[in-house]
Amino acid sequence: MCGILAVVLANQKNNVAPELFEGAMFLQHRGQDAAGIVTCGARGRFYQCKGNGMARDVFTQSRMMNLVGNMGITHLRYPTAGSSAGSEAQPFYVNSPYGILRKYLDETVHRHINTDSDSELLLNIFASELDKSNKSRVNNQDLFAALTSTMSTIRGAYSCVAMLAGYGVIGFRDPNGIRPLLFGERTNEDGSVDYMLASESVVLKAHGYNVFRDINPGEAVIIPKAPDANNKPEFRQVVEPKVFSPDIFEYVYFARPDSVLDGVSVYRSRIEMGNRLATKIRKSFPNHDVLGEIDVVIPVPDTSRTSALQCAVSLNVPYREGFVKNRYIGRTFIMPNQQERRSSVRRKLNAMESEFKGRNVLLVDDSIVRGTTSKEIVQMAREAGAKTVMIASCAPPIRFNHIYGIDLADTKALVGFDRTEDEIAEVIGADKVFYQDLQDLIDCCSSEKTSTFEVGVFTGQYITGPEDNYIQELEKIRAQNQRLKEVKKGLSVDACIDASDLVDVKAEVDISIHNAGDHHP
């Protein structure tokens, strides 16, 4: 999933790093595992700062002083296979030709891959295709041709920004438009124009890029390093678009509510989710009357608040904030260890007895994934004195792996896998579970632009086709990473630890490029 950002300033004397840092703060929700910035100076030299942790921790003032140049890119990493090695932090760098696919890269085009990141694979495929132009200096036509070949070779969900030393910034989006990417313009007082590419519209608006649009599926843009009236960004449809299918999980959970993606307001879609959920809940009670059945609606902070409030309004039931959140604790489902996840719920949320005691409570959450968090929250509500505890999900039951960038869980670890709604309620300890109907969710997010979405987590039918081999590979990597973590912690050294697990351990530091001066570990 991750968050990406690219900026090209018209004035080559200005440093872009401060704006990239501020933009990273607006996208922090998209990746909290690692952060990275690379800028490019007037002579084509790259300057890098990246490492594990939140943007505010990685980008210290002393490190930012080393980042010079009028153009740069930012990445906020969200790991999809549980790895937190520093070498996996992005952006990645390749020094060729100008400053699954692993077998193809190794045996056919002879390129070394140093991490398990599919982003590094993509970068090297693009570099290999660009090398085929056999030129000392490339032009836009060469870049677009390389992108066409690259995007014809790979399959999956991606939005990418890249920077070519001394040339400019490139942005492109997968042919199905699964991952979001927007392009924006900001006109300065002297009439010059700055340009930005970002994962969400909120970053563009916050920085004054008031003219913006979505990059279309299969489309690419090249922004020159010194944009002016005679040297503007160039757009091109580099591959034929396929069925336009944005990931519906962006609207359910991942994107900020103040973003607009592909013409759809995330906030408005979540309001409608609350309305549709209320309609279904009402139908489940005799005579469609919730009076006496539900005394209060309480959200599970934070993403579900919008839907929970609208659900309460539609049901004509009081809305209350029953959980107080410790904002210094990260997302729980990202944590790979189940026991760590369980205890972190208690650190993250505290139930207020005054809002639960003696009441029939309806909890509203954006989704129910493993069920571990939901089970703990239901138990907390009971401990606070709730008479009955029901839980409603703004999304349908998640029964399959998410293969396009959200590390939900292996399929068999999902509480919805091969279980009915009544069985799910029993597992998490709730009196009743309500799930949004899939068609209702699709209707909540539809617009004139699209009414088709990537919904493989609910149906098992992925928009790019069967992905059994990829899912098996993900599960293998997750299992290996977990065993290695146990070894490092001294928790276990037994038959479960295979010798092969210790052969290709991820490097803790990146070896790509280094700057003189202050470095983070």
N, C-alpha and C positions, 0 to 999 in steps of 0.2 A: 504494500500500500504506500507508505512513506509520503513525505512531503518534498516537493521540488520547487525551485525558484531560480530564475535567471534575470539579470538586469544588464542593460547596455545603456550607459549615459552618453548623451550627445557631446558633452564637454569632456574631452580626453584628459583634462587637467584635474578632474574631480575623481576621488576615490569612491568606488561603489560599495566597499565593505560595510560601512555603517548601515546602508539601506538593506543590504542582504541580511545583516544581523537582525534588524528590526522586523524584516519580513519573516525570518525564522521564528520569531516569537509568536506571530500570528498562525503559524503552521505547526507549532509544537505538538498539538494534539494528534498529528498524523504520524509522529515518530518520536519516541522518548528514549530510544536505546543508544543512539549515536547521532552526532551532528558534524557537518563538514562544510567548509567554504573554500573555493578556489577562485582566485582572481587572476587577471592577466594584465600585465603592464604594457606600456607603449612599445617596447621592444620585443614583445611576444613571450616574455618570461612568465611562468606560472608561479603563483604564491599560494601556499596551502596551509590550512589549519583544520584539523579534524580529530575526533576522538570519541570515546564512549561518554555517554551522559547527556544531560539536557543542554540546550543551546547556551543558556546563561552560564553554565559551568565550563563548557568547552571554549567559548569565545570570550576569553578574558581580555581586558583592555590592552595588556602588554602583547598578547598574541595577535590581536586585531591590528596593531601598529605595523605588523609585517605584511599585511595584505594591501597591496597597492594595485592601481589600475582602474580603468573606467568600466570594465565589464567583468562579470563573475557569475558563478552558479553556487547554489546552496542545496544541501540534501539533509533531510531529517529521517533517520533510519528507524524502520519498524521491522524487526526480524520475523521471517515467516517460518523458520525452522528452529527457533530457540537459541541460536548462536549469538553471543555477545562479544566475540573476539574483536579487538580493536582493528585488526586487519580487514574486517568486513565493513568498516565505516566508509562512506562515500563522501565526495566524488572519487571515482577511479581515474587513473591516468594511464595512457599508453603513449610510448615515444615513437610510434610507427604508424603510418608512414611519414607523418609531418609533425614532428615535435610530439538420451538426449543429444548437444552440439559440442560437448567437450571432445569427443573422439574426432569430429570433423576438424576442429581447431588444431588438435594435436597432430593428427596424421596427414591432413590434407593441406592446411595452410601454415602448419608448424608454428603455432602461437601458444605460449605458456600461460596457463591459468593458475592463479595463486590463491584463489578463495573459492568458496562454495556459492558465491553470489551469481545469480543469473544475469545481473546487471554487468558484471565483468565479461561474461560470455558475449552479451549483446555488443558491448563496446569493442571487443576484439573482432567480432564479425564485421562490424561497420568499418573498422580500421583496415581489415583485410580487403573488403570490397573497394574501399577508397584507394588502396594501394594498386588496384588493377588499372587505374587511370594512367599510371606510370609517368606522372608529371612531378616536376620539382615544385610547382605552384598550382594549386587547384582553383577552380571557379565554382560558381553556384551550380552549373550544369553537372559538374563532376560529383558534387555533394548530393544533389537530388538523385542522380543515377545510383550512387552508392546506397542511399537510403532505400530506393526501390528494391535493389537486390537484397539488402538486409531484411526488410520487412516481408519480402517474399520467402525468405529462408526460415524465419522464426514464426512461432505461433504462441499466442497467449495474450495477456493483458499488460499494457505498458503505456506510460506517458514518460517521455524522456526529454531532458535538456542536456546539451553538450556544448563544449567550448573548443574552438579550434584556434590554436595559438596564433596571434597576430591577424586573425581573419574575422571571427565573429562568433555568434551563438546560434545553435540549432535547436529547434524543438519539434517533436513529432509525437503522434498518438496512434495507438493500435487501430486496425481496420474496423473493429467492432465498437470502438469508443468506450471500452469497459472502464478504463481509468480516465479521470478528468484532467484537462489541461486548458488554460486560458491565456490569451494574448492581450496585452493592454498598451495604450499609448498615453503619454503625459506631455503636454505642451508647456514649455518653459516661457518665461517672460520675453526672451529674445527670439521666440518663434521656433527654436530648436525642439526636437522631440526625443524623449527618453522612451525606452521600451522595456516591458517586463513580461515574463512567462511565469505562471504560477499554478499550483494545484487547485486553488480555490479563489473565488472572486473577492473574498474579504480582504486579501492582501492587496489586491489591486486598488480597491476603493480606499483603503486606509492610507495608501501612499499617493493618492491623487491621480491614478491612472483611470480616469473616468470614461475613456473610450476603450471598451474591451469586448472581446467575443471569445467563444469557445473555439479551440482548434478542432476541426472536423475529423471524424474517423478516417485514418489513412492519409491525413494531410500533414505537411511539414512546412516549417517556416525557417528562413535564414535571416538573421539580423546582423548586419555588418558592424564591425567594431567602431566605425566612425560614421554613424548614420547622418545623412543630411537630405536636402531636397532632391538631390540627384542620386542618392545612394540609400534607398529605402528598403525595409524588409521585403523579402520576396516569398510568396506563398505558392505551394504547388501540391496538387493531389498526387502523391507519389505512388500509391497503390489504390486499387479500386476498393471503395468502402464495402463492408459486408453488412449484415443485419445490425443496425445501430442498437446496441444493448448495454447501456451504462449499468454498472454494478448497483443494484438496488440497496445494498448495504450502506452505500454512501449516505443515502437519505435516512435510513433507519438509525444509523449509529455514528458513522465515522466522520462525516463532514460537520463543520460548524453550522449552527442554525442560521447565522447571518450571511451564509454563502448562497449564491445562486449558481447551480450547475446545469448546464445544457438547457437554460431557460426556465428551470424549475427552482423555486424558492425552497430551500431545505426546511425553513421554519414553517411555511405554509403546508408543506407535505406532512409534517409531523402534527400539525393541527388536525388535518384531515384523518390521519391515522387514529387520533383520539376519538373523532366522531364515529368512524367506522367500527372501532373497537367497542364503543358504548352501545352501538346498535346491536352488535352480536351478543354482548353481555346481557342486555335487556331481554333479548329473545330467549335466553336460557332459563329464565325464571317464569313461574306460572303467571299467566295473564300479562306477561311482559312487565311486571311490576317489581321494582327493586326496593320499594319501601319496606324497611325492616330487615331486608336481606344484606344491604350494604349501608353502613353508617358513615363511612369516610373513605375517600380515595387518597392514597399516599404514594408519591413517586419514589422510585429508587434513583437517587441522584447520580448524574446530572442530566444525561441525555434525554431521559424520559419525561422531564418536567413539562415540556410543551404539550406532549400528547396526554399526559396524566391530567393536566389542568382542563384541557378541552373535553376529555372523557368525563370528568366530574361535572362540568357544565352541562353536557349532553344528558347525563344521568340525573341531573338535578340533585346531586349529592355533595355534601361539603368536601372541599379540597383542603388538605392539611400537609404541612411539612413535618413528617414524623421522624426523619433521619437527619442528623447533623453530620456533615461530611468534613473530615480532616483533609484539607486541600493539598497537603504535602505528601500524600500517599498516591502512587501511580495506579494505573488501571490494573485490575486484579487478574483478568484472564490472560494478560501478557506473561505473567509469572509462570514459569514452566513446571514448578514443583507443586503438587496438589496440597501438601501440608502447608507450604508457605502461603498458598492462595487462601486456604481456609483461615489461617490466623490473620492474614492481612485484611480480611473483611471487617473484623472486629476493630482493627486499628483505623480503618478507613471510615466506618460509619458508627454512629451511636444513636440508639433508639430512645426517643423521648416518651416516657411512660404516660404522660398526660394525654398524648394523642392516640394511644393504643388501648389503654385499660378499659375493659368491658365493652369493647366495640367490635363489630363485624367489619373487618378491614379489607379493602381491595388495594393491593400493591400493584403498581404499573411499572414495568421495566421495558426497555427498548427491545430486548431479546433475551432468550434463555439458551445458554450455550452448553457448558458442561453440566450445569445444574448445581455445581459446588457453591457458588456465590448465592444463588437463589435459596438453596437449602439453609444456608447460614442466616440469611436475611429473614426467612420465614421463622426460624427458631428465635431470632432476636425479637421479632414481633410478638411471639407467644410469651417470651420471658418478660416483655413489657406489659403483658396483661391482656392482649387481644383475645377476644372470645372466639372468633373464627378468622382464619387468614386465607384469603384468595389472592391469586396472583395472575395478572394479565400481561401478555407479551404483545408489543406493537408489531412483531414479526411472526410469521407462521413457525411451526416447529422446525428447528434446524436439524436435519437428519443426515447431512452429507458434508464432507470436507470442503472448506473454502480454498480453492486452488489459485485464486487471483490476487493474493496479497494480504489476506487477513489470517493470522495464525490462530484460528479458533480452537481446533483440536483435531486429532485423528478421528475418523468417523465413529469408531466403536467407543470413543470416550465422550461422545455427545449424548446428553441425556435424552434427546429426542430420537436417537438411533434405535429403530426396531421397537419402539414403545408407543402405546396409545396415550392420549391425553390424560386419561385416568391413571395410567401407570406412571406417567411423569409426575403427576400430582402426588402420588404415593411416595415416589423416590425423594422428592424435595420436601415432603412433609406438609404440603398445602392441603386445605380442604377442597379446593377446586382450582383448576388452571384454565384460563381462557387464552386462546391464540387467535391472532388476526388471520382472516382468510387470505390466501395468496392473491386472488383476483382483486380483493379490496385494497391490498397493499399496492398492487400495480396501479390501480386507479388513482391512489393517493399521489403517486409520483409521475403520472403521465402528463404529457403536454402535446401541443401541436407537432412538436419535433419528434417525439417518440412515445410509443405505448408498449414497447418491448424492452425488457430488462434482463440482465444476467441474474438468474434465480437458482443456479445450480445447487446452492446450499440447502434449498428446500425440496428440490425435485430430483437431484442427482443427474440432471441433464444439463451439461455445460455448453455454452454457446460456441466454443471452439471445437466441440466434439468430445469423444471419449478420451479421458486422461488417466487411465488406470496405471500406466507405467510411472507417470509423474507423481501420482498420489502415493504409490508404493515407495518411490524414492524419498519423498518428503517424510514419510513415516520412518523410514530407515535412518535418515539424518537426525530426526528428532530423538529417536531411541539412542543413537550413538552419542549425541550431545548430552543426553541425560545421564548415561552411564559414565561419561567422562567427568561430568560435574560431581558425581558421587565419588569417583576416585579422588578428585582434587580435594574434596571435603573430608576424605577418609571415612566415608559412610559405609563403603562396602568394597571389598576386593575379593570377588568370588567367581564362580563359573559364568556369571552373567557378563563379566568383562572379557570380551574377546580380544586377543592380541592385536587384531587388525584395527581395533578402535584406537590404539595408541600409536599407530603408524602415521596417520595423516592428520595430526592434531592441528587445529587452526592457529595461526600465528597471532600473538597478542598485539603486535605492532605492525603498521603498514610499512612497506619498503619502497613505495612508488617514488615520491619526491619529498624532499626535505628543504626547509628554509633555515638560514642562519638565524640565530637568536633564540628567544624563549620558546620551548616546546612543551606541550603537555605530554604526560606519560602515555 
